[in-house]
Amino acid sequence: MRNLPKLFTGAAVSLVLLTGCSENAPAAPTPSPTPTYPLTPRPVRPGERPVTAAPVTDGDTRFQVIGLQTGLAGFFGSHAEWQAKGQYVVVRIVVDNPGRTNSRFEARRQRLLTSDGGSYGVDNFTQAIKRQPDTLPVGAEVRIEMDLWFDVPKAAKVTAIRLYGDPPLGVGGTTDGITVPLP
């Protein structure tokens, strides 16, 4: 029985210490954020305005608009000089396939929207001269950066671009597209 008071005293001290520690214990470590690739920033190309639009998704394709040029009267390609019928508008985009299967990107489906309600497709001839793809497969987890060239009336004020992705695997038809406002 002599050890009984010592046993109670030890238990009481332990209880006080444990209670005190639990209140002042450091918080559980927070999980580290998802690692990211350290991509080197690149300068915006001459004449181009950077666009800070958030990524958008249509079907199995994610898009991000990153640059815009308007009012171009003409251009020099690797083998030709060409003048616009109106003005060239160039929209620089990132096309991303976050999925596990291939998807298909079709430049001719993308539409440039103007303040007068106009909707313009890419200029196929200009896309070819500037060596930008018309149609291409986008592999699983693949990102591609490219330009879309439009020839619109000189007085047209660009307001947005409507981007069309590939429907999810097993879904037939086409997607509805998603509109990204342009500055």
mmCIF file of the C-alpha atoms, coordinates in Angstrom:
data_MODEL
# 
_entry.id   MODEL 
# 
loop_
_atom_site.group_PDB 
_atom_site.id 
_atom_site.type_symbol 
_atom_site.label_atom_id 
_atom_site.label_alt_id 
_atom_site.label_comp_id 
_atom_site.label_asym_id 
_atom_site.label_entity_id 
_atom_site.label_seq_id 
_atom_site.pdbx_PDB_ins_code 
_atom_site.Cartn_x 
_atom_site.Cartn_y 
_atom_site.Cartn_z 
_atom_site.occupancy 
_atom_site.B_iso_or_equiv 
_atom_site.pdbx_formal_charge 
_atom_site.auth_seq_id 
_atom_site.auth_comp_id 
_atom_site.auth_asym_id 
_atom_site.auth_atom_id 
_atom_site.pdbx_PDB_model_num 
ATOM 1   C CA . MET A 1 1   ? 0.000   0.000  0.000   1.00 0.00 ? 1   MET A CA 1 
ATOM 2   C CA . ARG A 1 2   ? 2.996   2.257  0.480   1.00 0.00 ? 2   ARG A CA 1 
ATOM 3   C CA . ASN A 1 3   ? 3.468   2.463  -3.270  1.00 0.00 ? 3   ASN A CA 1 
ATOM 4   C CA . LEU A 1 4   ? -0.158  3.386  -3.893  1.00 0.00 ? 4   LEU A CA 1 
ATOM 5   C CA . PRO A 1 5   ? 0.292   7.171  -3.257  1.00 0.00 ? 5   PRO A CA 1 
ATOM 6   C CA . LYS A 1 6   ? 3.363   7.186  -5.508  1.00 0.00 ? 6   LYS A CA 1 
ATOM 7   C CA . LEU A 1 7   ? 1.367   5.368  -8.195  1.00 0.00 ? 7   LEU A CA 1 
ATOM 8   C CA . PHE A 1 8   ? -1.474  7.943  -7.994  1.00 0.00 ? 8   PHE A CA 1 
ATOM 9   C CA . THR A 1 9   ? 1.006   10.821 -7.980  1.00 0.00 ? 9   THR A CA 1 
ATOM 10  C CA . GLY A 1 10  ? 2.781   9.430  -11.038 1.00 0.00 ? 10  GLY A CA 1 
ATOM 11  C CA . ALA A 1 11  ? -0.519  8.918  -12.857 1.00 0.00 ? 11  ALA A CA 1 
ATOM 12  C CA . ALA A 1 12  ? -1.687  12.456 -12.007 1.00 0.00 ? 12  ALA A CA 1 
ATOM 13  C CA . VAL A 1 13  ? 1.601   13.986 -13.208 1.00 0.00 ? 13  VAL A CA 1 
ATOM 14  C CA . SER A 1 14  ? 1.434   11.947 -16.414 1.00 0.00 ? 14  SER A CA 1 
ATOM 15  C CA . LEU A 1 15  ? -2.141  13.058 -17.015 1.00 0.00 ? 15  LEU A CA 1 
ATOM 16  C CA . VAL A 1 16  ? -1.224  16.732 -16.517 1.00 0.00 ? 16  VAL A CA 1 
ATOM 17  C CA . LEU A 1 17  ? 1.779   16.407 -18.807 1.00 0.00 ? 17  LEU A CA 1 
ATOM 18  C CA . LEU A 1 18  ? -0.176  14.618 -21.513 1.00 0.00 ? 18  LEU A CA 1 
ATOM 19  C CA . THR A 1 19  ? -3.045  17.107 -21.343 1.00 0.00 ? 19  THR A CA 1 
ATOM 20  C CA . GLY A 1 20  ? -0.623  20.006 -21.394 1.00 0.00 ? 20  GLY A CA 1 
ATOM 21  C CA . CYS A 1 21  ? 1.282   18.549 -24.322 1.00 0.00 ? 21  CYS A CA 1 
ATOM 22  C CA . SER A 1 22  ? -1.779  17.861 -26.370 1.00 0.00 ? 22  SER A CA 1 
ATOM 23  C CA . GLU A 1 23  ? -2.928  21.489 -26.123 1.00 0.00 ? 23  GLU A CA 1 
ATOM 24  C CA . ASN A 1 24  ? 0.462   22.876 -27.075 1.00 0.00 ? 24  ASN A CA 1 
ATOM 25  C CA . ALA A 1 25  ? 1.477   20.142 -29.460 1.00 0.00 ? 25  ALA A CA 1 
ATOM 26  C CA . PRO A 1 26  ? 2.521   21.375 -32.895 1.00 0.00 ? 26  PRO A CA 1 
ATOM 27  C CA . ALA A 1 27  ? -0.079  21.009 -35.626 1.00 0.00 ? 27  ALA A CA 1 
ATOM 28  C CA . ALA A 1 28  ? 0.165   18.007 -37.879 1.00 0.00 ? 28  ALA A CA 1 
ATOM 29  C CA . PRO A 1 29  ? 2.421   18.698 -40.844 1.00 0.00 ? 29  PRO A CA 1 
ATOM 30  C CA . THR A 1 30  ? 0.538   20.039 -43.836 1.00 0.00 ? 30  THR A CA 1 
ATOM 31  C CA . PRO A 1 31  ? 0.900   18.022 -46.990 1.00 0.00 ? 31  PRO A CA 1 
ATOM 32  C CA . SER A 1 32  ? 3.257   19.604 -49.491 1.00 0.00 ? 32  SER A CA 1 
ATOM 33  C CA . PRO A 1 33  ? 1.620   21.165 -52.567 1.00 0.00 ? 33  PRO A CA 1 
ATOM 34  C CA . THR A 1 34  ? 1.648   19.237 -55.800 1.00 0.00 ? 34  THR A CA 1 
ATOM 35  C CA . PRO A 1 35  ? 5.043   19.722 -57.412 1.00 0.00 ? 35  PRO A CA 1 
ATOM 36  C CA . THR A 1 36  ? 5.145   21.758 -60.622 1.00 0.00 ? 36  THR A CA 1 
ATOM 37  C CA . TYR A 1 37  ? 7.536   21.949 -63.536 1.00 0.00 ? 37  TYR A CA 1 
ATOM 38  C CA . PRO A 1 38  ? 9.851   24.965 -63.363 1.00 0.00 ? 38  PRO A CA 1 
ATOM 39  C CA . LEU A 1 39  ? 9.152   26.251 -66.877 1.00 0.00 ? 39  LEU A CA 1 
ATOM 40  C CA . THR A 1 40  ? 11.272  29.192 -67.880 1.00 0.00 ? 40  THR A CA 1 
ATOM 41  C CA . PRO A 1 41  ? 9.223   32.306 -68.679 1.00 0.00 ? 41  PRO A CA 1 
ATOM 42  C CA . ARG A 1 42  ? 9.680   33.482 -72.245 1.00 0.00 ? 42  ARG A CA 1 
ATOM 43  C CA . PRO A 1 43  ? 9.413   36.999 -73.575 1.00 0.00 ? 43  PRO A CA 1 
ATOM 44  C CA . VAL A 1 44  ? 6.214   37.910 -75.380 1.00 0.00 ? 44  VAL A CA 1 
ATOM 45  C CA . ARG A 1 45  ? 6.838   38.060 -79.124 1.00 0.00 ? 45  ARG A CA 1 
ATOM 46  C CA . PRO A 1 46  ? 7.112   41.474 -80.813 1.00 0.00 ? 46  PRO A CA 1 
ATOM 47  C CA . GLY A 1 47  ? 3.667   42.950 -81.508 1.00 0.00 ? 47  GLY A CA 1 
ATOM 48  C CA . GLU A 1 48  ? 1.908   40.370 -79.348 1.00 0.00 ? 48  GLU A CA 1 
ATOM 49  C CA . ARG A 1 49  ? -0.023  41.186 -76.169 1.00 0.00 ? 49  ARG A CA 1 
ATOM 50  C CA . PRO A 1 50  ? 0.060   38.617 -73.379 1.00 0.00 ? 50  PRO A CA 1 
ATOM 51  C CA . VAL A 1 51  ? -3.330  37.203 -72.426 1.00 0.00 ? 51  VAL A CA 1 
ATOM 52  C CA . THR A 1 52  ? -3.841  35.924 -68.893 1.00 0.00 ? 52  THR A CA 1 
ATOM 53  C CA . ALA A 1 53  ? -6.992  33.874 -69.470 1.00 0.00 ? 53  ALA A CA 1 
ATOM 54  C CA . ALA A 1 54  ? -7.580  30.894 -67.198 1.00 0.00 ? 54  ALA A CA 1 
ATOM 55  C CA . PRO A 1 55  ? -7.424  27.450 -68.784 1.00 0.00 ? 55  PRO A CA 1 
ATOM 56  C CA . VAL A 1 56  ? -10.774 26.176 -70.115 1.00 0.00 ? 56  VAL A CA 1 
ATOM 57  C CA . THR A 1 57  ? -11.921 22.697 -71.070 1.00 0.00 ? 57  THR A CA 1 
ATOM 58  C CA . ASP A 1 58  ? -14.098 21.515 -73.931 1.00 0.00 ? 58  ASP A CA 1 
ATOM 59  C CA . GLY A 1 59  ? -14.586 17.769 -74.222 1.00 0.00 ? 59  GLY A CA 1 
ATOM 60  C CA . ASP A 1 60  ? -11.260 16.026 -73.655 1.00 0.00 ? 60  ASP A CA 1 
ATOM 61  C CA . THR A 1 61  ? -9.215  19.110 -74.537 1.00 0.00 ? 61  THR A CA 1 
ATOM 62  C CA . ARG A 1 62  ? -7.946  21.874 -72.275 1.00 0.00 ? 62  ARG A CA 1 
ATOM 63  C CA . PHE A 1 63  ? -7.066  25.233 -73.827 1.00 0.00 ? 63  PHE A CA 1 
ATOM 64  C CA . GLN A 1 64  ? -5.322  28.349 -72.603 1.00 0.00 ? 64  GLN A CA 1 
ATOM 65  C CA . VAL A 1 65  ? -5.089  31.555 -74.611 1.00 0.00 ? 65  VAL A CA 1 
ATOM 66  C CA . ILE A 1 66  ? -1.691  33.174 -73.956 1.00 0.00 ? 66  ILE A CA 1 
ATOM 67  C CA . GLY A 1 67  ? -1.189  35.790 -76.689 1.00 0.00 ? 67  GLY A CA 1 
ATOM 68  C CA . LEU A 1 68  ? -2.995  38.070 -79.134 1.00 0.00 ? 68  LEU A CA 1 
ATOM 69  C CA . GLN A 1 69  ? -1.984  40.190 -82.131 1.00 0.00 ? 69  GLN A CA 1 
ATOM 70  C CA . THR A 1 70  ? -4.470  42.304 -84.072 1.00 0.00 ? 70  THR A CA 1 
ATOM 71  C CA . GLY A 1 71  ? -4.326  44.696 -87.007 1.00 0.00 ? 71  GLY A CA 1 
ATOM 72  C CA . LEU A 1 72  ? -1.627  42.933 -89.016 1.00 0.00 ? 72  LEU A CA 1 
ATOM 73  C CA . ALA A 1 73  ? -1.706  43.994 -92.673 1.00 0.00 ? 73  ALA A CA 1 
ATOM 74  C CA . GLY A 1 74  ? 0.513   41.152 -93.855 1.00 0.00 ? 74  GLY A CA 1 
ATOM 75  C CA . PHE A 1 75  ? 3.365   38.855 -92.903 1.00 0.00 ? 75  PHE A CA 1 
ATOM 76  C CA . PHE A 1 76  ? 6.476   37.123 -94.136 1.00 0.00 ? 76  PHE A CA 1 
ATOM 77  C CA . GLY A 1 77  ? 6.511   33.342 -94.021 1.00 0.00 ? 77  GLY A CA 1 
ATOM 78  C CA . SER A 1 78  ? 9.486   31.072 -94.564 1.00 0.00 ? 78  SER A CA 1 
ATOM 79  C CA . HIS A 1 79  ? 8.789   31.130 -98.309 1.00 0.00 ? 79  HIS A CA 1 
ATOM 80  C CA . ALA A 1 80  ? 6.173   33.803 -98.982 1.00 0.00 ? 80  ALA A CA 1 
ATOM 81  C CA . GLU A 1 81  ? 4.947   37.293 -98.206 1.00 0.00 ? 81  GLU A CA 1 
ATOM 82  C CA . TRP A 1 82  ? 1.205   37.611 -97.915 1.00 0.00 ? 82  TRP A CA 1 
ATOM 83  C CA . GLN A 1 83  ? -1.238  40.470 -97.396 1.00 0.00 ? 83  GLN A CA 1 
ATOM 84  C CA . ALA A 1 84  ? -4.492  40.248 -95.462 1.00 0.00 ? 84  ALA A CA 1 
ATOM 85  C CA . LYS A 1 85  ? -7.792  40.860 -97.214 1.00 0.00 ? 85  LYS A CA 1 
ATOM 86  C CA . GLY A 1 86  ? -8.743  42.795 -94.058 1.00 0.00 ? 86  GLY A CA 1 
ATOM 87  C CA . GLN A 1 87  ? -6.500  42.373 -90.997 1.00 0.00 ? 87  GLN A CA 1 
ATOM 88  C CA . TYR A 1 88  ? -4.759  39.365 -89.586 1.00 0.00 ? 88  TYR A CA 1 
ATOM 89  C CA . VAL A 1 89  ? -5.492  38.426 -86.013 1.00 0.00 ? 89  VAL A CA 1 
ATOM 90  C CA . VAL A 1 90  ? -3.221  35.878 -84.376 1.00 0.00 ? 90  VAL A CA 1 
ATOM 91  C CA . VAL A 1 91  ? -4.305  34.034 -81.236 1.00 0.00 ? 91  VAL A CA 1 
ATOM 92  C CA . ARG A 1 92  ? -1.604  32.012 -79.463 1.00 0.00 ? 92  ARG A CA 1 
ATOM 93  C CA . ILE A 1 93  ? -2.993  29.032 -77.575 1.00 0.00 ? 93  ILE A CA 1 
ATOM 94  C CA . VAL A 1 94  ? -1.838  26.081 -75.555 1.00 0.00 ? 94  VAL A CA 1 
ATOM 95  C CA . VAL A 1 95  ? -3.691  22.869 -76.403 1.00 0.00 ? 95  VAL A CA 1 
ATOM 96  C CA . ASP A 1 96  ? -3.476  20.267 -73.672 1.00 0.00 ? 96  ASP A CA 1 
ATOM 97  C CA . ASN A 1 97  ? -4.779  16.706 -73.501 1.00 0.00 ? 97  ASN A CA 1 
ATOM 98  C CA . PRO A 1 98  ? -5.015  15.866 -69.790 1.00 0.00 ? 98  PRO A CA 1 
ATOM 99  C CA . GLY A 1 99  ? -6.560  12.479 -70.580 1.00 0.00 ? 99  GLY A CA 1 
ATOM 100 C CA . ARG A 1 100 ? -5.235  8.950  -70.928 1.00 0.00 ? 100 ARG A CA 1 
ATOM 101 C CA . THR A 1 101 ? -6.092  8.512  -74.613 1.00 0.00 ? 101 THR A CA 1 
ATOM 102 C CA . ASN A 1 102 ? -5.311  10.409 -77.800 1.00 0.00 ? 102 ASN A CA 1 
ATOM 103 C CA . SER A 1 103 ? -7.510  13.307 -78.813 1.00 0.00 ? 103 SER A CA 1 
ATOM 104 C CA . ARG A 1 104 ? -7.677  15.274 -82.039 1.00 0.00 ? 104 ARG A CA 1 
ATOM 105 C CA . PHE A 1 105 ? -7.220  19.014 -82.525 1.00 0.00 ? 105 PHE A CA 1 
ATOM 106 C CA . GLU A 1 106 ? -8.781  20.672 -85.583 1.00 0.00 ? 106 GLU A CA 1 
ATOM 107 C CA . ALA A 1 107 ? -7.727  24.282 -86.204 1.00 0.00 ? 107 ALA A CA 1 
ATOM 108 C CA . ARG A 1 108 ? -10.508 24.822 -88.753 1.00 0.00 ? 108 ARG A CA 1 
ATOM 109 C CA . ARG A 1 109 ? -13.175 24.376 -86.028 1.00 0.00 ? 109 ARG A CA 1 
ATOM 110 C CA . GLN A 1 110 ? -11.885 27.297 -83.911 1.00 0.00 ? 110 GLN A CA 1 
ATOM 111 C CA . ARG A 1 111 ? -13.837 30.575 -84.292 1.00 0.00 ? 111 ARG A CA 1 
ATOM 112 C CA . LEU A 1 112 ? -12.830 34.196 -83.719 1.00 0.00 ? 112 LEU A CA 1 
ATOM 113 C CA . LEU A 1 113 ? -15.739 36.352 -82.514 1.00 0.00 ? 113 LEU A CA 1 
ATOM 114 C CA . THR A 1 114 ? -16.156 40.078 -83.171 1.00 0.00 ? 114 THR A CA 1 
ATOM 115 C CA . SER A 1 115 ? -18.260 42.852 -81.615 1.00 0.00 ? 115 SER A CA 1 
ATOM 116 C CA . ASP A 1 116 ? -20.609 42.997 -84.621 1.00 0.00 ? 116 ASP A CA 1 
ATOM 117 C CA . GLY A 1 117 ? -21.626 39.349 -84.081 1.00 0.00 ? 117 GLY A CA 1 
ATOM 118 C CA . GLY A 1 118 ? -19.216 38.000 -86.688 1.00 0.00 ? 118 GLY A CA 1 
ATOM 119 C CA . SER A 1 119 ? -17.663 34.553 -86.383 1.00 0.00 ? 119 SER A CA 1 
ATOM 120 C CA . TYR A 1 120 ? -14.539 33.748 -88.402 1.00 0.00 ? 120 TYR A CA 1 
ATOM 121 C CA . GLY A 1 121 ? -12.646 30.516 -88.958 1.00 0.00 ? 121 GLY A CA 1 
ATOM 122 C CA . VAL A 1 122 ? -8.891  30.295 -89.320 1.00 0.00 ? 122 VAL A CA 1 
ATOM 123 C CA . ASP A 1 123 ? -7.458  31.279 -92.682 1.00 0.00 ? 123 ASP A CA 1 
ATOM 124 C CA . ASN A 1 124 ? -6.299  27.908 -94.015 1.00 0.00 ? 124 ASN A CA 1 
ATOM 125 C CA . PHE A 1 125 ? -3.854  29.358 -96.529 1.00 0.00 ? 125 PHE A CA 1 
ATOM 126 C CA . THR A 1 126 ? -2.225  31.555 -93.905 1.00 0.00 ? 126 THR A CA 1 
ATOM 127 C CA . GLN A 1 127 ? -2.056  28.663 -91.427 1.00 0.00 ? 127 GLN A CA 1 
ATOM 128 C CA . ALA A 1 128 ? -0.181  26.678 -94.106 1.00 0.00 ? 128 ALA A CA 1 
ATOM 129 C CA . ILE A 1 129 ? 2.234   29.510 -94.943 1.00 0.00 ? 129 ILE A CA 1 
ATOM 130 C CA . LYS A 1 130 ? 2.972   30.042 -91.236 1.00 0.00 ? 130 LYS A CA 1 
ATOM 131 C CA . ARG A 1 131 ? 3.426   26.268 -90.880 1.00 0.00 ? 131 ARG A CA 1 
ATOM 132 C CA . GLN A 1 132 ? 0.776   25.914 -88.211 1.00 0.00 ? 132 GLN A CA 1 
ATOM 133 C CA . PRO A 1 133 ? -1.092  22.604 -88.047 1.00 0.00 ? 133 PRO A CA 1 
ATOM 134 C CA . ASP A 1 134 ? -4.589  22.185 -89.397 1.00 0.00 ? 134 ASP A CA 1 
ATOM 135 C CA . THR A 1 135 ? -5.360  18.856 -87.762 1.00 0.00 ? 135 THR A CA 1 
ATOM 136 C CA . LEU A 1 136 ? -3.175  16.900 -85.402 1.00 0.00 ? 136 LEU A CA 1 
ATOM 137 C CA . PRO A 1 137 ? -3.406  14.121 -82.859 1.00 0.00 ? 137 PRO A CA 1 
ATOM 138 C CA . VAL A 1 138 ? -2.711  15.223 -79.301 1.00 0.00 ? 138 VAL A CA 1 
ATOM 139 C CA . GLY A 1 139 ? -1.368  12.326 -77.290 1.00 0.00 ? 139 GLY A CA 1 
ATOM 140 C CA . ALA A 1 140 ? -2.258  11.545 -73.709 1.00 0.00 ? 140 ALA A CA 1 
ATOM 141 C CA . GLU A 1 141 ? -0.725  14.109 -71.316 1.00 0.00 ? 141 GLU A CA 1 
ATOM 142 C CA . VAL A 1 142 ? 0.640   16.137 -74.271 1.00 0.00 ? 142 VAL A CA 1 
ATOM 143 C CA . ARG A 1 143 ? 0.747   19.964 -74.458 1.00 0.00 ? 143 ARG A CA 1 
ATOM 144 C CA . ILE A 1 144 ? 1.177   21.907 -77.680 1.00 0.00 ? 144 ILE A CA 1 
ATOM 145 C CA . GLU A 1 145 ? 1.596   25.648 -78.131 1.00 0.00 ? 145 GLU A CA 1 
ATOM 146 C CA . MET A 1 146 ? 0.602   27.140 -81.466 1.00 0.00 ? 146 MET A CA 1 
ATOM 147 C CA . ASP A 1 147 ? -0.883  30.092 -83.360 1.00 0.00 ? 147 ASP A CA 1 
ATOM 148 C CA . LEU A 1 148 ? -4.296  30.419 -84.966 1.00 0.00 ? 148 LEU A CA 1 
ATOM 149 C CA . TRP A 1 149 ? -4.328  32.900 -87.888 1.00 0.00 ? 149 TRP A CA 1 
ATOM 150 C CA . PHE A 1 150 ? -7.573  34.660 -88.819 1.00 0.00 ? 150 PHE A CA 1 
ATOM 151 C CA . ASP A 1 151 ? -8.233  37.144 -91.666 1.00 0.00 ? 151 ASP A CA 1 
ATOM 152 C CA . VAL A 1 152 ? -11.107 39.410 -90.567 1.00 0.00 ? 152 VAL A CA 1 
ATOM 153 C CA . PRO A 1 153 ? -12.449 42.743 -91.852 1.00 0.00 ? 153 PRO A CA 1 
ATOM 154 C CA . LYS A 1 154 ? -10.182 45.703 -91.153 1.00 0.00 ? 154 LYS A CA 1 
ATOM 155 C CA . ALA A 1 155 ? -12.758 47.471 -88.935 1.00 0.00 ? 155 ALA A CA 1 
ATOM 156 C CA . ALA A 1 156 ? -13.677 44.326 -86.941 1.00 0.00 ? 156 ALA A CA 1 
ATOM 157 C CA . LYS A 1 157 ? -13.153 44.531 -83.178 1.00 0.00 ? 157 LYS A CA 1 
ATOM 158 C CA . VAL A 1 158 ? -12.163 41.155 -81.750 1.00 0.00 ? 158 VAL A CA 1 
ATOM 159 C CA . THR A 1 159 ? -14.041 40.198 -78.579 1.00 0.00 ? 159 THR A CA 1 
ATOM 160 C CA . ALA A 1 160 ? -13.475 36.473 -77.982 1.00 0.00 ? 160 ALA A CA 1 
ATOM 161 C CA . ILE A 1 161 ? -12.425 33.133 -79.367 1.00 0.00 ? 161 ILE A CA 1 
ATOM 162 C CA . ARG A 1 162 ? -14.592 30.012 -79.298 1.00 0.00 ? 162 ARG A CA 1 
ATOM 163 C CA . LEU A 1 163 ? -12.463 26.921 -78.833 1.00 0.00 ? 163 LEU A CA 1 
ATOM 164 C CA . TYR A 1 164 ? -13.569 23.413 -79.738 1.00 0.00 ? 164 TYR A CA 1 
ATOM 165 C CA . GLY A 1 165 ? -11.992 20.276 -78.337 1.00 0.00 ? 165 GLY A CA 1 
ATOM 166 C CA . ASP A 1 166 ? -12.419 16.604 -79.040 1.00 0.00 ? 166 ASP A CA 1 
ATOM 167 C CA . PRO A 1 167 ? -15.368 14.754 -77.471 1.00 0.00 ? 167 PRO A CA 1 
ATOM 168 C CA . PRO A 1 168 ? -14.520 12.253 -74.722 1.00 0.00 ? 168 PRO A CA 1 
ATOM 169 C CA . LEU A 1 169 ? -13.599 8.744  -75.799 1.00 0.00 ? 169 LEU A CA 1 
ATOM 170 C CA . GLY A 1 170 ? -16.707 6.795  -76.733 1.00 0.00 ? 170 GLY A CA 1 
ATOM 171 C CA . VAL A 1 171 ? -18.871 9.886  -77.251 1.00 0.00 ? 171 VAL A CA 1 
ATOM 172 C CA . GLY A 1 172 ? -19.834 10.524 -80.850 1.00 0.00 ? 172 GLY A CA 1 
ATOM 173 C CA . GLY A 1 173 ? -20.459 13.857 -82.527 1.00 0.00 ? 173 GLY A CA 1 
ATOM 174 C CA . THR A 1 174 ? -18.842 17.160 -81.692 1.00 0.00 ? 174 THR A CA 1 
ATOM 175 C CA . THR A 1 175 ? -18.472 19.358 -78.632 1.00 0.00 ? 175 THR A CA 1 
ATOM 176 C CA . ASP A 1 176 ? -20.296 22.632 -77.992 1.00 0.00 ? 176 ASP A CA 1 
ATOM 177 C CA . GLY A 1 177 ? -17.119 24.708 -77.667 1.00 0.00 ? 177 GLY A CA 1 
ATOM 178 C CA . ILE A 1 178 ? -16.184 27.201 -74.970 1.00 0.00 ? 178 ILE A CA 1 
ATOM 179 C CA . THR A 1 179 ? -15.751 30.972 -75.335 1.00 0.00 ? 179 THR A CA 1 
ATOM 180 C CA . VAL A 1 180 ? -12.726 32.846 -73.991 1.00 0.00 ? 180 VAL A CA 1 
ATOM 181 C CA . PRO A 1 181 ? -12.982 36.658 -73.916 1.00 0.00 ? 181 PRO A CA 1 
ATOM 182 C CA . LEU A 1 182 ? -10.058 38.524 -75.509 1.00 0.00 ? 182 LEU A CA 1 
ATOM 183 C CA . PRO A 1 183 ? -8.700  41.911 -74.410 1.00 0.00 ? 183 PRO A CA 1 
# 
